[in-house]
């Protein structure tokens, strides 16, 4: 049986962090992927490009993904989180 070892607990990572004291790692709990901005970005790509798309080839998929990324980068907006009611989940603040 193969044992899963977290990448952040390897000796290489520990050595790197000991050598680079200005680097800090912050981890979000596995159940809160919505806090991870990379997860958020890939979720948007999945929703807005892949799930709605019809692709005739890998090259066609690549073109549509790059078009989406270029359009997004023309007017990027940071996600601002708002937490105002403990009985509700944290949610992104709508773009203004």
Biopython code that builds the backbone (N, CA, C, O; Angstrom):
import numpy as np
from Bio.PDB.StructureBuilder import StructureBuilder

atoms = [
    (1, "UNK", "N", (0.850, -1.181, 0.000)),
    (1, "UNK", "CA", (0.000, 0.000, 0.000)),
    (1, "UNK", "C", (0.895, 1.243, 0.000)),
    (1, "UNK", "O", (1.840, 1.344, 0.783)),
    (2, "UNK", "N", (0.582, 2.177, -0.885)),
    (2, "UNK", "CA", (1.356, 3.410, -1.004)),
    (2, "UNK", "C", (0.857, 4.422, 0.023)),
    (2, "UNK", "O", (-0.348, 4.601, 0.200)),
    (3, "UNK", "N", (1.796, 5.078, 0.693)),
    (3, "UNK", "CA", (1.439, 6.078, 1.694)),
    (3, "UNK", "C", (1.581, 7.464, 1.096)),
    (3, "UNK", "O", (2.597, 7.776, 0.476)),
    (4, "UNK", "N", (0.577, 8.288, 1.278)),
    (4, "UNK", "CA", (0.609, 9.664, 0.771)),
    (4, "UNK", "C", (1.432, 10.527, 1.730)),
    (4, "UNK", "O", (1.186, 10.547, 2.936)),
    (5, "UNK", "N", (2.402, 11.231, 1.175)),
    (5, "UNK", "CA", (3.225, 12.153, 1.960)),
    (5, "UNK", "C", (2.987, 13.553, 1.417)),
    (5, "UNK", "O", (3.138, 13.804, 0.221)),
    (6, "UNK", "N", (2.621, 14.443, 2.294)),
    (6, "UNK", "CA", (2.380, 15.819, 1.881)),
    (6, "UNK", "C", (3.670, 16.436, 1.351)),
    (6, "UNK", "O", (4.727, 16.299, 1.968)),
    (7, "UNK", "N", (3.586, 17.108, 0.220)),
    (7, "UNK", "CA", (4.775, 17.718, -0.381)),
    (7, "UNK", "C", (5.399, 18.778, 0.523)),
    (7, "UNK", "O", (6.606, 19.016, 0.464)),
    (8, "UNK", "N", (4.586, 19.407, 1.350)),
    (8, "UNK", "CA", (5.139, 20.456, 2.213)),
    (8, "UNK", "C", (5.921, 19.891, 3.389)),
    (8, "UNK", "O", (6.576, 20.641, 4.112)),
    (9, "UNK", "N", (5.861, 18.587, 3.589)),
    (9, "UNK", "CA", (6.556, 17.971, 4.719)),
    (9, "UNK", "C", (7.827, 17.241, 4.297)),
    (9, "UNK", "O", (8.442, 16.551, 5.110)),
    (10, "UNK", "N", (8.218, 17.382, 3.059)),
    (10, "UNK", "CA", (9.414, 16.680, 2.598)),
    (10, "UNK", "C", (10.672, 17.368, 3.118)),
    (10, "UNK", "O", (10.651, 18.540, 3.494)),
    (11, "UNK", "N", (11.749, 16.623, 3.129)),
    (11, "UNK", "CA", (13.035, 17.171, 3.584)),
    (11, "UNK", "C", (13.493, 18.300, 2.666)),
    (11, "UNK", "O", (14.082, 19.276, 3.129)),
    (12, "UNK", "N", (13.224, 18.171, 1.359)),
    (12, "UNK", "CA", (13.628, 19.224, 0.409)),
    (12, "UNK", "C", (12.944, 20.543, 0.740)),
    (12, "UNK", "O", (13.577, 21.598, 0.705)),
    (13, "UNK", "N", (11.672, 20.490, 1.056)),
    (13, "UNK", "CA", (10.941, 21.715, 1.392)),
    (13, "UNK", "C", (11.480, 22.299, 2.692)),
    (13, "UNK", "O", (11.683, 23.508, 2.792)),
    (14, "UNK", "N", (11.709, 21.457, 3.674)),
    (14, "UNK", "CA", (12.257, 21.933, 4.954)),
    (14, "UNK", "C", (13.621, 22.591, 4.744)),
    (14, "UNK", "O", (13.899, 23.644, 5.318)),
    (15, "UNK", "N", (14.469, 21.971, 3.923)),
    (15, "UNK", "CA", (15.789, 22.548, 3.641)),
    (15, "UNK", "C", (15.662, 23.898, 2.929)),
    (15, "UNK", "O", (16.372, 24.850, 3.253)),
    (16, "UNK", "N", (14.757, 23.966, 1.962)),
    (16, "UNK", "CA", (14.548, 25.218, 1.234)),
    (16, "UNK", "C", (14.110, 26.320, 2.194)),
    (16, "UNK", "O", (14.640, 27.430, 2.143)),
    (17, "UNK", "N", (13.156, 26.027, 3.061)),
    (17, "UNK", "CA", (12.646, 27.024, 3.994)),
    (17, "UNK", "C", (13.707, 27.444, 5.005)),
    (17, "UNK", "O", (13.749, 28.602, 5.419)),
    (18, "UNK", "N", (14.547, 26.523, 5.395)),
    (18, "UNK", "CA", (15.637, 26.868, 6.315)),
    (18, "UNK", "C", (16.662, 27.778, 5.641)),
    (18, "UNK", "O", (17.237, 28.656, 6.284)),
    (19, "UNK", "N", (16.883, 27.569, 4.360)),
    (19, "UNK", "CA", (17.841, 28.376, 3.607)),
    (19, "UNK", "C", (17.267, 29.739, 3.239)),
    (19, "UNK", "O", (18.005, 30.722, 3.167)),
    (20, "UNK", "N", (15.969, 29.807, 3.007)),
    (20, "UNK", "CA", (15.294, 31.042, 2.573)),
    (20, "UNK", "C", (14.337, 31.499, 3.673)),
    (20, "UNK", "O", (13.127, 31.285, 3.594)),
    (21, "UNK", "N", (14.890, 32.117, 4.675)),
    (21, "UNK", "CA", (14.100, 32.514, 5.847)),
    (21, "UNK", "C", (13.011, 33.545, 5.546)),
    (21, "UNK", "O", (12.081, 33.713, 6.334)),
    (22, "UNK", "N", (13.123, 34.231, 4.410)),
    (22, "UNK", "CA", (12.104, 35.237, 4.067)),
    (22, "UNK", "C", (10.875, 34.612, 3.397)),
    (22, "UNK", "O", (9.889, 35.309, 3.157)),
    (23, "UNK", "N", (10.918, 33.324, 3.094)),
    (23, "UNK", "CA", (9.787, 32.639, 2.455)),
    (23, "UNK", "C", (8.914, 32.017, 3.537)),
    (23, "UNK", "O", (9.409, 31.353, 4.448)),
    (24, "UNK", "N", (7.612, 32.241, 3.421)),
    (24, "UNK", "CA", (6.654, 31.649, 4.350)),
    (24, "UNK", "C", (5.590, 30.937, 3.534)),
    (24, "UNK", "O", (5.138, 31.452, 2.511)),
    (25, "UNK", "N", (5.193, 29.767, 3.980)),
    (25, "UNK", "CA", (4.128, 29.024, 3.327)),
    (25, "UNK", "C", (2.860, 29.142, 4.161)),
    (25, "UNK", "O", (2.889, 29.017, 5.385)),
    (26, "UNK", "N", (1.764, 29.381, 3.486)),
    (26, "UNK", "CA", (0.463, 29.440, 4.144)),
    (26, "UNK", "C", (-0.438, 28.436, 3.447)),
    (26, "UNK", "O", (-0.501, 28.402, 2.218)),
    (27, "UNK", "N", (-1.121, 27.635, 4.209)),
    (27, "UNK", "CA", (-1.957, 26.593, 3.643)),
    (27, "UNK", "C", (-3.404, 26.809, 4.060)),
    (27, "UNK", "O", (-3.699, 27.105, 5.217)),
    (28, "UNK", "N", (-4.276, 26.657, 3.113)),
    (28, "UNK", "CA", (-5.695, 26.709, 3.433)),
    (28, "UNK", "C", (-6.147, 25.277, 3.714)),
    (28, "UNK", "O", (-5.573, 24.335, 3.168)),
    (29, "UNK", "N", (-7.148, 25.103, 4.543)),
    (29, "UNK", "CA", (-7.656, 23.749, 4.801)),
    (29, "UNK", "C", (-8.146, 23.110, 3.498)),
    (29, "UNK", "O", (-8.613, 23.809, 2.599)),
    (30, "UNK", "N", (-8.039, 21.795, 3.402)),
    (30, "UNK", "CA", (-8.435, 21.109, 2.164)),
    (30, "UNK", "C", (-9.913, 21.314, 1.839)),
    (30, "UNK", "O", (-10.289, 21.248, 0.668)),
    (31, "UNK", "N", (-10.745, 21.554, 2.818)),
    (31, "UNK", "CA", (-12.177, 21.745, 2.581)),
    (31, "UNK", "C", (-12.534, 23.180, 2.183)),
    (31, "UNK", "O", (-13.714, 23.481, 2.004)),
    (32, "UNK", "N", (-11.559, 24.064, 2.040)),
    (32, "UNK", "CA", (-11.868, 25.461, 1.716)),
    (32, "UNK", "C", (-11.158, 25.916, 0.450)),
    (32, "UNK", "O", (-10.480, 26.943, 0.440)),
    (33, "UNK", "N", (-11.319, 25.141, -0.617)),
    (33, "UNK", "CA", (-10.647, 25.472, -1.871)),
    (33, "UNK", "C", (-11.100, 26.824, -2.413)),
    (33, "UNK", "O", (-10.381, 27.446, -3.194)),
    (34, "UNK", "N", (-12.277, 27.283, -2.011)),
    (34, "UNK", "CA", (-12.768, 28.585, -2.481)),
    (34, "UNK", "C", (-11.888, 29.726, -2.000)),
    (34, "UNK", "O", (-11.967, 30.824, -2.550)),
    (35, "UNK", "N", (-11.050, 29.503, -0.989)),
    (35, "UNK", "CA", (-10.128, 30.542, -0.535)),
    (35, "UNK", "C", (-8.877, 30.628, -1.394)),
    (35, "UNK", "O", (-8.189, 31.649, -1.396)),
    (36, "UNK", "N", (-8.585, 29.572, -2.115)),
    (36, "UNK", "CA", (-7.380, 29.498, -2.917)),
    (36, "UNK", "C", (-7.631, 30.181, -4.259)),
    (36, "UNK", "O", (-8.489, 29.743, -5.026)),
    (37, "UNK", "N", (-6.891, 31.248, -4.545)),
    (37, "UNK", "CA", (-7.133, 32.023, -5.763)),
    (37, "UNK", "C", (-6.842, 31.233, -7.033)),
    (37, "UNK", "O", (-7.484, 31.463, -8.058)),
    (38, "UNK", "N", (-5.899, 30.317, -6.987)),
    (38, "UNK", "CA", (-5.635, 29.479, -8.162)),
    (38, "UNK", "C", (-6.828, 28.566, -8.416)),
    (38, "UNK", "O", (-7.250, 28.397, -9.560)),
    (39, "UNK", "N", (-7.371, 27.978, -7.352)),
    (39, "UNK", "CA", (-8.567, 27.139, -7.496)),
    (39, "UNK", "C", (-9.719, 27.961, -8.077)),
    (39, "UNK", "O", (-10.466, 27.485, -8.932)),
    (40, "UNK", "N", (-9.849, 29.190, -7.603)),
    (40, "UNK", "CA", (-10.903, 30.072, -8.092)),
    (40, "UNK", "C", (-10.739, 30.331, -9.589)),
    (40, "UNK", "O", (-11.712, 30.268, -10.340)),
    (41, "UNK", "N", (-9.517, 30.621, -10.022)),
    (41, "UNK", "CA", (-9.241, 30.900, -11.433)),
    (41, "UNK", "C", (-9.554, 29.688, -12.299)),
    (41, "UNK", "O", (-10.204, 29.822, -13.336)),
    (42, "UNK", "N", (-9.099, 28.501, -11.885)),
    (42, "UNK", "CA", (-9.365, 27.299, -12.673)),
    (42, "UNK", "C", (-10.854, 26.965, -12.681)),
    (42, "UNK", "O", (-11.362, 26.433, -13.668)),
    (43, "UNK", "N", (-11.546, 27.267, -11.608)),
    (43, "UNK", "CA", (-12.987, 27.062, -11.562)),
    (43, "UNK", "C", (-13.689, 27.947, -12.591)),
    (43, "UNK", "O", (-14.613, 27.507, -13.275)),
    (44, "UNK", "N", (-13.242, 29.193, -12.692)),
    (44, "UNK", "CA", (-13.817, 30.108, -13.697)),
    (44, "UNK", "C", (-13.561, 29.615, -15.115)),
    (44, "UNK", "O", (-14.456, 29.640, -15.960)),
    (45, "UNK", "N", (-12.342, 29.170, -15.369)),
    (45, "UNK", "CA", (-12.026, 28.643, -16.698)),
    (45, "UNK", "C", (-12.905, 27.436, -17.001)),
    (45, "UNK", "O", (-13.432, 27.310, -18.107)),
    (46, "UNK", "N", (-13.062, 26.553, -16.026)),
    (46, "UNK", "CA", (-13.912, 25.371, -16.218)),
    (46, "UNK", "C", (-15.342, 25.775, -16.539)),
    (46, "UNK", "O", (-15.939, 25.261, -17.485)),
    (47, "UNK", "N", (-15.895, 26.699, -15.749)),
    (47, "UNK", "CA", (-17.288, 27.141, -15.929)),
    (47, "UNK", "C", (-17.499, 27.907, -17.225)),
    (47, "UNK", "O", (-18.444, 27.637, -17.966)),
    (48, "UNK", "N", (-16.607, 28.875, -17.501)),
    (48, "UNK", "CA", (-16.836, 29.821, -18.588)),
    (48, "UNK", "C", (-16.294, 29.387, -19.947)),
    (48, "UNK", "O", (-16.734, 29.897, -20.977)),
    (49, "UNK", "N", (-15.357, 28.463, -19.959)),
    (49, "UNK", "CA", (-14.760, 28.058, -21.225)),
    (49, "UNK", "C", (-15.017, 26.581, -21.506)),
    (49, "UNK", "O", (-15.637, 26.233, -22.512)),
    (50, "UNK", "N", (-14.549, 25.734, -20.632)),
    (50, "UNK", "CA", (-14.557, 24.300, -20.918)),
    (50, "UNK", "C", (-15.966, 23.716, -20.903)),
    (50, "UNK", "O", (-16.361, 23.032, -21.848)),
    (51, "UNK", "N", (-16.730, 23.978, -19.842)),
    (51, "UNK", "CA", (-18.060, 23.378, -19.726)),
    (51, "UNK", "C", (-19.017, 23.862, -20.810)),
    (51, "UNK", "O", (-19.927, 23.130, -21.198)),
    (52, "UNK", "N", (-18.828, 25.072, -21.299)),
    (52, "UNK", "CA", (-19.739, 25.639, -22.306)),
    (52, "UNK", "C", (-19.217, 25.490, -23.724)),
    (52, "UNK", "O", (-19.884, 25.898, -24.674)),
    (53, "UNK", "N", (-18.038, 24.914, -23.878)),
    (53, "UNK", "CA", (-17.389, 24.921, -25.178)),
    (53, "UNK", "C", (-17.619, 23.685, -26.020)),
    (53, "UNK", "O", (-17.930, 22.602, -25.525)),
    (54, "UNK", "N", (-17.455, 23.893, -27.301)),
    (54, "UNK", "CA", (-17.395, 22.811, -28.277)),
    (54, "UNK", "C", (-16.048, 22.990, -28.950)),
    (54, "UNK", "O", (-15.762, 24.035, -29.534)),
    (55, "UNK", "N", (-15.228, 21.960, -28.862)),
    (55, "UNK", "CA", (-13.863, 22.062, -29.360)),
    (55, "UNK", "C", (-13.640, 21.035, -30.458)),
    (55, "UNK", "O", (-13.922, 19.849, -30.288)),
    (56, "UNK", "N", (-13.137, 21.505, -31.569)),
    (56, "UNK", "CA", (-12.904, 20.625, -32.712)),
    (56, "UNK", "C", (-11.528, 19.982, -32.668)),
    (56, "UNK", "O", (-11.272, 19.015, -33.385)),
    (57, "UNK", "N", (-10.641, 20.509, -31.831)),
    (57, "UNK", "CA", (-9.289, 19.963, -31.701)),
    (57, "UNK", "C", (-8.644, 20.538, -30.447)),
    (57, "UNK", "O", (-9.178, 21.458, -29.828)),
    (58, "UNK", "N", (-7.497, 19.991, -30.081)),
    (58, "UNK", "CA", (-6.753, 20.531, -28.944)),
    (58, "UNK", "C", (-6.312, 21.955, -29.258)),
    (58, "UNK", "O", (-6.323, 22.823, -28.385)),
    (59, "UNK", "N", (-5.924, 22.187, -30.509)),
    (59, "UNK", "CA", (-5.508, 23.529, -30.922)),
    (59, "UNK", "C", (-6.667, 24.527, -30.780)),
    (59, "UNK", "O", (-6.461, 25.668, -30.367)),
    (60, "UNK", "N", (-7.879, 24.090, -31.123)),
    (60, "UNK", "CA", (-9.060, 24.930, -30.990)),
    (60, "UNK", "C", (-9.329, 25.248, -29.516)),
    (60, "UNK", "O", (-9.644, 26.389, -29.177)),
    (61, "UNK", "N", (-9.208, 24.251, -28.643)),
    (61, "UNK", "CA", (-9.353, 24.462, -27.202)),
    (61, "UNK", "C", (-8.310, 25.462, -26.716)),
    (61, "UNK", "O", (-8.627, 26.373, -25.952)),
    (62, "UNK", "N", (-7.078, 25.292, -27.155)),
    (62, "UNK", "CA", (-5.994, 26.197, -26.767)),
    (62, "UNK", "C", (-6.312, 27.632, -27.184)),
    (62, "UNK", "O", (-6.119, 28.558, -26.397)),
    (63, "UNK", "N", (-6.791, 27.826, -28.398)),
    (63, "UNK", "CA", (-7.136, 29.176, -28.872)),
    (63, "UNK", "C", (-8.232, 29.795, -28.015)),
    (63, "UNK", "O", (-8.152, 30.969, -27.653)),
    (64, "UNK", "N", (-9.252, 29.013, -27.692)),
    (64, "UNK", "CA", (-10.366, 29.546, -26.901)),
    (64, "UNK", "C", (-9.937, 29.855, -25.464)),
    (64, "UNK", "O", (-10.375, 30.848, -24.883)),
    (65, "UNK", "N", (-9.094, 29.019, -24.903)),
    (65, "UNK", "CA", (-8.579, 29.305, -23.559)),
    (65, "UNK", "C", (-7.747, 30.582, -23.554)),
    (65, "UNK", "O", (-7.914, 31.436, -22.683)),
    (66, "UNK", "N", (-6.856, 30.707, -24.524)),
    (66, "UNK", "CA", (-6.001, 31.894, -24.582)),
    (66, "UNK", "C", (-6.826, 33.157, -24.846)),
    (66, "UNK", "O", (-6.507, 34.221, -24.316)),
    (67, "UNK", "N", (-7.869, 33.053, -25.649)),
    (67, "UNK", "CA", (-8.754, 34.201, -25.882)),
    (67, "UNK", "C", (-9.404, 34.634, -24.559)),
    (67, "UNK", "O", (-9.455, 35.822, -24.242)),
    (68, "UNK", "N", (-9.896, 33.657, -23.798)),
    (68, "UNK", "CA", (-10.521, 33.954, -22.508)),
    (68, "UNK", "C", (-9.515, 34.634, -21.571)),
    (68, "UNK", "O", (-9.845, 35.623, -20.916)),
    (69, "UNK", "N", (-8.300, 34.109, -21.510)),
    (69, "UNK", "CA", (-7.272, 34.673, -20.634)),
    (69, "UNK", "C", (-6.909, 36.090, -21.063)),
    (69, "UNK", "O", (-6.792, 36.980, -20.220)),
    (70, "UNK", "N", (-6.731, 36.309, -22.364)),
    (70, "UNK", "CA", (-6.396, 37.662, -22.851)),
    (70, "UNK", "C", (-7.519, 38.644, -22.542)),
    (70, "UNK", "O", (-7.253, 39.768, -22.116)),
    (71, "UNK", "N", (-8.766, 38.240, -22.747)),
    (71, "UNK", "CA", (-9.899, 39.126, -22.450)),
    (71, "UNK", "C", (-9.956, 39.438, -20.955)),
    (71, "UNK", "O", (-10.185, 40.583, -20.565)),
    (72, "UNK", "N", (-9.750, 38.436, -20.135)),
    (72, "UNK", "CA", (-9.755, 38.649, -18.680)),
    (72, "UNK", "C", (-8.642, 39.625, -18.278)),
    (72, "UNK", "O", (-8.853, 40.497, -17.436)),
    (73, "UNK", "N", (-7.475, 39.477, -18.874)),
    (73, "UNK", "CA", (-6.326, 40.297, -18.508)),
    (73, "UNK", "C", (-6.437, 41.744, -18.976)),
    (73, "UNK", "O", (-5.683, 42.601, -18.515)),
    (74, "UNK", "N", (-7.364, 42.025, -19.880)),
    (74, "UNK", "CA", (-7.574, 43.411, -20.303)),
    (74, "UNK", "C", (-8.139, 44.257, -19.171)),
    (74, "UNK", "O", (-7.880, 45.458, -19.103)),
    (75, "UNK", "N", (-8.900, 43.643, -18.293)),
    (75, "UNK", "CA", (-9.523, 44.377, -17.196)),
    (75, "UNK", "C", (-9.583, 43.491, -15.943)),
    (75, "UNK", "O", (-10.669, 43.169, -15.461)),
    (76, "UNK", "N", (-8.422, 43.103, -15.421)),
    (76, "UNK", "CA", (-8.436, 42.203, -14.253)),
    (76, "UNK", "C", (-8.919, 42.915, -12.996)),
    (76, "UNK", "O", (-8.676, 44.107, -12.807)),
    (77, "UNK", "N", (-9.597, 42.175, -12.155)),
    (77, "UNK", "CA", (-10.078, 42.726, -10.892)),
    (77, "UNK", "C", (-9.749, 41.737, -9.784)),
    (77, "UNK", "O", (-10.005, 40.541, -9.924)),
    (78, "UNK", "N", (-9.182, 42.225, -8.681)),
    (78, "UNK", "CA", (-8.921, 41.309, -7.558)),
    (78, "UNK", "C", (-10.234, 40.873, -6.928)),
    (78, "UNK", "O", (-11.233, 41.591, -6.976)),
    (79, "UNK", "N", (-10.215, 39.716, -6.353)),
    (79, "UNK", "CA", (-11.399, 39.249, -5.633)),
    (79, "UNK", "C", (-11.337, 39.819, -4.230)),
    (79, "UNK", "O", (-10.342, 39.658, -3.523)),
    (80, "UNK", "N", (-12.400, 40.482, -3.837)),
    (80, "UNK", "CA", (-12.488, 41.041, -2.492)),
    (80, "UNK", "C", (-13.527, 40.220, -1.737)),
    (80, "UNK", "O", (-14.691, 40.148, -2.134)),
    (81, "UNK", "N", (-13.093, 39.612, -0.658)),
    (81, "UNK", "CA", (-13.988, 38.769, 0.115)),
    (81, "UNK", "C", (-14.702, 39.580, 1.174)),
    (81, "UNK", "O", (-14.137, 40.503, 1.761)),
    (82, "UNK", "N", (-15.948, 39.223, 1.409)),
    (82, "UNK", "CA", (-16.745, 39.920, 2.414)),
    (82, "UNK", "C", (-17.359, 38.879, 3.346)),
    (82, "UNK", "O", (-17.907, 37.868, 2.906)),
    (83, "UNK", "N", (-17.255, 39.149, 4.622)),
    (83, "UNK", "CA", (-17.835, 38.258, 5.630)),
    (83, "UNK", "C", (-18.607, 39.126, 6.600)),
    (83, "UNK", "O", (-18.020, 39.804, 7.444)),
    (84, "UNK", "N", (-19.920, 39.105, 6.480)),
    (84, "UNK", "CA", (-20.709, 40.009, 7.307)),
    (84, "UNK", "C", (-21.748, 39.310, 8.180)),
    (84, "UNK", "O", (-22.384, 39.956, 9.014)),
    (85, "UNK", "N", (-21.926, 38.020, 8.005)),
    (85, "UNK", "CA", (-22.941, 37.321, 8.770)),
    (85, "UNK", "C", (-22.431, 35.905, 9.062)),
    (85, "UNK", "O", (-22.297, 35.098, 8.143)),
    (86, "UNK", "N", (-22.151, 35.599, 10.318)),
    (86, "UNK", "CA", (-21.593, 34.289, 10.642)),
    (86, "UNK", "C", (-22.481, 33.113, 10.233)),
    (86, "UNK", "O", (-21.991, 31.991, 10.102)),
    (87, "UNK", "N", (-23.775, 33.354, 10.029)),
    (87, "UNK", "CA", (-24.658, 32.261, 9.634)),
    (87, "UNK", "C", (-24.576, 31.968, 8.138)),
    (87, "UNK", "O", (-25.166, 30.997, 7.664)),
    (88, "UNK", "N", (-23.846, 32.802, 7.392)),
    (88, "UNK", "CA", (-23.724, 32.616, 5.947)),
    (88, "UNK", "C", (-22.271, 32.371, 5.577)),
    (88, "UNK", "O", (-21.358, 32.644, 6.357)),
    (89, "UNK", "N", (-22.075, 31.856, 4.382)),
    (89, "UNK", "CA", (-20.723, 31.609, 3.913)),
    (89, "UNK", "C", (-20.071, 32.912, 3.468)),
    (89, "UNK", "O", (-20.754, 33.877, 3.125)),
    (90, "UNK", "N", (-18.751, 32.925, 3.478)),
    (90, "UNK", "CA", (-18.011, 34.060, 2.918)),
    (90, "UNK", "C", (-18.225, 34.024, 1.409)),
    (90, "UNK", "O", (-18.220, 32.950, 0.808)),
    (91, "UNK", "N", (-18.412, 35.176, 0.802)),
    (91, "UNK", "CA", (-18.668, 35.223, -0.635)),
    (91, "UNK", "C", (-17.899, 36.361, -1.272)),
    (91, "UNK", "O", (-17.544, 37.330, -0.600)),
    (92, "UNK", "N", (-17.640, 36.248, -2.568)),
    (92, "UNK", "CA", (-16.947, 37.358, -3.243)),
    (92, "UNK", "C", (-17.864, 38.571, -3.316)),
    (92, "UNK", "O", (-19.075, 38.435, -3.490)),
    (93, "UNK", "N", (-17.283, 39.748, -3.182)),
    (93, "UNK", "CA", (-18.035, 40.985, -3.335)),
    (93, "UNK", "C", (-18.234, 41.205, -4.830)),
    (93, "UNK", "O", (-17.271, 41.098, -5.589)),
    (94, "UNK", "N", (-19.462, 41.512, -5.283)),
    (94, "UNK", "CA", (-19.691, 41.737, -6.713)),
    (94, "UNK", "C", (-18.818, 42.868, -7.246)),
    (94, "UNK", "O", (-18.552, 43.845, -6.545)),
    (95, "UNK", "N", (-18.376, 42.725, -8.493)),
    (95, "UNK", "CA", (-17.580, 43.790, -9.121)),
    (95, "UNK", "C", (-18.435, 45.026, -9.261)),
    (95, "UNK", "O", (-19.633, 44.961, -9.536)),
    (96, "UNK", "N", (-17.780, 46.158, -9.061)),
    (96, "UNK", "CA", (-18.552, 47.421, -9.124)),
    (96, "UNK", "C", (-18.247, 48.185, -10.371)),
    (96, "UNK", "O", (-18.802, 49.262, -10.587)),
]
sb = StructureBuilder()
sb.init_structure("model")
sb.init_model(0)
sb.init_chain("A")
sb.init_seg("    ")
for serial, (resi, resn, name, xyz) in enumerate(atoms, 1):
    if name == "N":
        sb.init_residue(resn, " ", resi, " ")
    sb.init_atom(name, np.array(xyz, "f"), 0.0, 1.0, " ", f" {name:<3s}", serial, name[0])
structure = sb.get_structure()
